[in-house]
Amino acid sequence: ETRDGPIWAATESYTCEIKSPKKESKLKGLKSFIAYQVIPSFSNIQVSRRYKHFDWLHKMLKEKFICIPVPPLPDKAIAGRYEDDFINERMKQLQYWMDRMVRHPVISHCDTFNHFLTCTDEKKWKVGKRKAEKDEFVGFKFFYTLDTPRQPLDVRDVESKMETFQKFVKGMDDNVKNLISVFHDNRKRHTGPFKKEFSRIGGAFKEAATTFNMDIGSYSRDLTAAIDYTGDTYNQIGEMYSKQPEKDIDPMHDMLYEYKGILGCFQMF
Amino acid sequence: ETRDGPIWAATESYTCEIKSPKKESKLKGLKSFIAYQVIPSFSNIQVSRRYKHFDWLHKMLKEKFICIPVPPLPDKAIAGRYEDDFINERMKQLQYWMDRMVRHPVISHCDTFNHFLTCTDEKKWKVGKRKAEKDEFVGFKFFYTLDTPRQPLDVRDVESKMETFQKFVKGMDDNVKNLISVFHDNRKRHTGPFKKEFSRIGGAFKEAATTFNMDIGSYSRDLTAAIDYTGDTYNQIGEMYSKQPEKDIDPMHDMLYEYKGILGCFQMF
C-alpha cells in the first residue's frame, strides 16, 4: 500500500535476452521449426525455446493470473515463417514481451515462468510442464495464495474505484483503437500520396531542366544544374516521406498494439 | 552582339514605385475607381494611374514591340474590386510588371512608356495618347526604326537558331503549365488533406489526454500534460501545413504565371 494505492511487493529484478534464432528440425527432418535462444541474466545459461513454447507459457500465465494483465504475444505466423525478415521481427516482438514480463514482480518469480527460463533437460521440461498444467491455484483460486489485509476494504470505496477504472479502460480502449487507426492511415499517406506529391514536383522540375538544357549558352549552365538539383531534392523529399514511418509511426504502432492487448486483459471484469 | 548573341544596347536604368491606391470618383460620384500613385525614380514626381491606363499602355506596347515579349498584366477584376485584399494584391502584381518593364532597355525609354510615367496634365495626356495610338511604326514596321548590320545574317544559321528557340519555347510552355498545375494541386493538398491528416493525429492525442485525465494520481499529471501538449503540437503542425503555401507556393505560382504570359508572346512566330 502506497500513497498511490496498493502495489505488489518488490522482488529482485533481472533481465532476459532473446537471440540467435536457428532453424532446427526433428523426426529426421520431417518437422522443422525456428528455435530462439533465451538467456536470463540471473543464470546466464541459455535455453532453446520455440514460438509454441512461448505460446504455452503465455496461456499458462493468463490462466493463472487473471488479475494481472499479460500482454499479448506476437501473432501466429500464417505464411513466410522461415523468412529472415519475419523471424527478426518476431524476435523483436518476443523481446518486447519478455522485457515487460521480467519487470513484473509476481510473474517474473513464479514457478512456471522460472521453469520456462531455466529448464535445459527435455525430461524435466515435460515434468514441469505437466505440473504447471495441473496447478490448482489458477484463475480466481489464485487469490487463495495471497495474504489479505486484516482490515477489509470499504466496499463503497472499492466500487467507486472500480467504476472509475472501468471508465478509464473503456476510454483508453477507444483511444488506443483510434490512435492505431489514425497511425495506420498516416503510414499509408506517407508511403502513398505524400511521397507521390513531392515526386510530382520533382518530376516537373526535372523536365524543366531538360528543356533548359536545350540552351547551350555558358551563362545558363549553372541555372540548369540548379533546377535539375531542385528536382532531385524534391524527389528525395518524397523518398524521405515514404521512409519516415519506419522511424516513428511503426514503433508507435507496435507499442499501441501491445497496449491494446494489455487493455484487452481487463475485458473479463 | 556579344559572345552569347545579339543584345539591346544598354540604356540608363531607373526604377518605378507604385503605391497608395486611393478610391476616387468622377462625374459627381457616378463613377468610382481605384487610382494608384506611380513614381518613377528619375523624376520623383507622382502621377495617378488607373488599371485601365495600365491596360491601355500594355496594349500599345504589345502592338508596337511585337519582337519583345511584354509580360501580361494582372487579370481584370470580376468581383470585389474595391476590397482591400484585392487592391493590395493587384498593386503587388502591377509592381512586378513595372519592375520588369523598367528593366527593358528599349521599352523603358520609348515615348509611350515615358508619357505614361510622367504626364500629369490631363490635356497633354490625351494628346500623347492619341499620338501613341497613331504611331506608324508598330508591329513589323517597328523594324524600320532599327539600324541593321551591314553584313546580312546567314539564313541557315538563323533558321537553325529559330528552330531551337521554338522547341525551347514549346518545351518551356509545357513545363510551365505543368508546374503551375502541380503547384496548384500542391496548394490544395497543403490546405486540405495534409492539414487534416495532422489534425486527426492531434485530435487522437487530445482525446487520449482527456481519458488519462480521469486518473487523478499526482504521478500521472505530467504525463497527461505531455500527451495533451503532443496533441496541440500536431494540431499546430497541421496549421503550419495550411499556412505554408503563402510562403513558397504562392510566390512561385505568381512568378510562373508571369513567365507563362511572357512565353505566350512568342506564339505569333
Interface residues (C-beta under 8 A of the other chain):
Chain A: D4 G5 T164 K167 F168 G171 M172 D174 N175 V176 N178 L179 V182 F183 D185 N186 R189 P193 F194 E197 R200 I201 A204 F205 E207 A208 T210 T211 F212 M214 D215 G217 S218 Y219
Chain B: D4 G5 T164 K167 F168 G171 M172 D174 N175 V176 N178 L179 V182 F183 D185 N186 R189 P193 F194 E197 R200 I201 A204 F205 E207 A208 T210 T211 F212 M214 D215 G217 S218 Y219
